[in-house]
Amino acid sequence: MADWARNANDTAFIVFRDLYDLLEQAGQRTAVVHYQPARERWLDAPSTRGVAAALTALIPVSLSEKMAARSVRTFSERIGHSMRYQLRW
């Protein structure tokens, strides 16, 4: 069982959640994915990941998303690559 509440700030999870929402809203989700957004607070769930993971979970998800995006942009600039894209409907 996935721990959605505890992993809300995980970059890979944020990408999954956003892609899931996009495909769902566009009526294009064709795979069966048993995903339900977290209902419990992360503090109520038992943890085996340690102090660093608990501290990371304290950061608001929106701030975590901005930090991850900035990190990708910075790395891309260093190697002369752009991760920019544009979706057109």
TACORGI-V646639 format. One record per residue. N is the residue number from 1. SS is DSSP state (H for helix, E for strand, C for the rest). PHI is phi in radians with two decimals (* if undefined). PSI is psi in degrees with one decimal (* if undefined). Layout:
N	SS	PHI	PSI
N	SS	PHI	PSI
//
This chain:
1	C	*	132.7
2	C	-1.36	149.8
3	C	-1.85	76.3
4	C	-1.03	-40.6
5	C	-1.10	-44.8
6	C	-1.28	-26.9
7	C	-1.79	17.2
8	C	-1.03	-28.3
9	C	-1.59	-3.2
10	C	-1.20	127.9
11	H	-1.01	-43.7
12	H	-1.10	-37.0
13	H	-1.19	-40.0
14	H	-1.05	-43.7
15	H	-1.11	-44.7
16	H	-1.03	-48.9
17	H	-1.05	-44.0
18	H	-1.18	-41.0
19	H	-1.16	-41.7
20	H	-1.01	-47.9
21	H	-1.08	-42.9
22	H	-1.08	-48.5
23	H	-1.13	-38.6
24	H	-1.11	-47.5
25	H	-1.15	-30.6
26	C	-1.52	-2.1
27	C	1.18	28.3
28	C	-1.99	6.6
29	C	-1.35	109.5
30	C	-1.83	-16.7
31	C	-1.53	150.2
32	C	-1.52	113.6
33	C	-2.16	119.5
34	C	-1.52	76.8
35	C	-2.06	130.0
36	C	-2.29	130.0
37	C	-0.95	148.8
38	C	-1.05	138.1
39	C	-1.87	-29.4
40	C	-1.55	157.1
41	C	-1.36	144.7
42	H	-1.07	-30.6
43	H	-1.17	-24.0
44	H	-1.44	-14.9
45	C	-1.60	140.3
46	C	-1.15	148.6
47	C	-2.16	144.2
48	C	-2.19	8.8
49	C	-1.68	-12.3
50	C	1.72	-178.3
51	H	-1.18	-43.0
52	H	-1.04	-42.7
53	H	-1.15	-38.0
54	H	-1.14	-41.7
55	H	-1.16	-39.8
56	H	-1.06	-37.7
57	H	-1.17	-18.4
58	H	-1.31	-21.8
59	C	-1.24	132.5
60	C	-1.01	140.6
61	H	-1.00	-40.9
62	H	-1.07	-39.3
63	H	-1.20	-40.9
64	H	-1.05	-40.9
65	H	-1.08	-44.5
66	H	-1.13	-40.9
67	H	-1.12	-41.2
68	H	-1.14	-42.7
69	H	-1.10	-41.8
70	H	-1.12	-39.7
71	H	-1.09	-43.2
72	H	-1.13	-43.8
73	H	-1.06	-44.4
74	H	-1.08	-47.4
75	H	-1.09	-44.0
76	H	-1.06	-42.2
77	H	-1.09	-39.5
78	H	-1.07	-34.0
79	C	-1.76	6.7
80	C	1.26	33.1
81	C	-2.18	148.8
82	C	-2.04	135.2
83	C	-1.76	14.1
84	C	-1.21	145.5
85	C	-2.66	165.6
86	C	-2.46	128.7
87	C	-1.65	132.0
88	C	-2.16	133.0
89	C	-1.75	*
//
